[in-house]
């Protein structure tokens, strides 16, 4: 497939965060999160995104055909998004893999490595989070834990639900703060526009 | 993760709102301890009793008692309602807990179109001539004596649902029957407002009331004429292209309406018209702009903020005001901005939306958000009230922004079944 045939859909979450849905896989090796240009070394796509002038990118998360970019600058996504799209097309057309394989999990400063955190978060999701969201036909999948940041995907009644952000921040994140305080953050990589059966559909003006 | 640094905010979010993400993320950015109250329980409420609570939005006094009980365990420093019903509940809670807010009578008047017109007219605010009628009145007798053209309106439905223009007696009878059917389906009202149709361009005024004084946050033109027979909104663009004197008259009309209704604190969203006789107040709501439209408003913190590239969302301003946090200069960014509430393309079940990437590629377009989901039944106005999505654009001039919104919309194809 030529770079011109690659279709990219941008889904801004807010001024700081935007998801880019790509028509072909960007990275098949699970979720990769990059929190600095140094971490991007060896991954041409992320190197290029961190180098976008005027964007002040602080974080890039890649999973399957989804690229989530977090920036600090006030530049609109309309401008930055075009550069991100160009970087994605160039990286997919290149000879090297767009994303380098995930390195061995480092041990965090507090002595808790990501694998251990993953196990604890997975247990919390299995024992408490998913039984709760299941009452509304929802499901929360733990995708990965990287640098103590939890990446998850919402499905079923949660996907596209008007209250998904309330569930995420007031429910799941609050539970994580209490049960696994070493977790530094939570990133939702759900494509909510594809939700076909949201529990609460927005209907008011 | 972010840790709260201020008093707790009670945010009243109905489960059918578009507003959850904008407000929740704004509270996070401000580091505010947040409790979300809804009319239906969250599945996490028992596990997170400080973060989630269920209130009876249908009974503001009962909701206020429930909130008071909640506040004994988790003290509340501010309360915000995001929709018309929520604004009434917020007023009741604010009154009971001594928080910043509107008098309940003001919130009730803002919610009920008949009470609102009565109060506005009583205080000399220009409103269309209006009459209240019961649904069981003889429609033919009514049709023979109302003034044409007129507009039939439910008292409390949102988003122009059930609002129909009639130009003659047969049209009135048909419109009356249709509104009656919508109200019976909604199961909420037994009366209907009939008012004169006011010709002229319509604008939307967004403001923040602080201690009874209206701060104008934005004046939006609605370049698609809203002449009926139905009143589905489409494009909002700011700044307004109306002559400066007309804008000033509209702003003063908004100020007069705020004073007439007794609104004291918090966001307002008003619809006004302007013609040769001056400004007309069509409606004022004690809540912020609805849908996802608030994303079009972005504020700078004066010159210093502009230099740093700092911007604030409408939700951040509203939260800051509710909690008594310092407010930045209430100055909208200098660029023009606009949103299109995508018109319902027809009645049917949505299968697919094509051309989203092409629409996003239109210069000046910032986002195309499709909020209808595959399999959802789309219902046109006047029975419907849900837009299938929103298009946002920003540029140097209102004309360029409007053109971009129309061009992007032209690239979308809704496939219905």
Interface residues (C-beta under 8 A of the other chain):
Chain A: X7 X8 X9 X10 X11 X12 X13 X14 X15 X73 X74 X75 X76 X77 X78 X81 X128 X132 X133 X135 X136 X138 X160 X162 X163 X164 X165 X166 X167 X169 X170 X171 X172 X173 X174 X175 X176 X177 X183 X184 X185 X186 X193 X194 X195 X196 X197 X198 X200 X201 X202 X203 X204 X205
Chain B: X1 X13 X14 X15 X16 X17 X18 X20 X21 X22 X24 X25 X28 X34 X35 X36 X38 X42 X43 X44 X47 X48 X51 X52 X83 X158 X159 X290 X291 X298 X309 X310 X311 X313 X356 X357 X360 X364 X365 X366 X367 X369 X370 X371 X373 X374 X375 X376 X385 X386 X387 X394
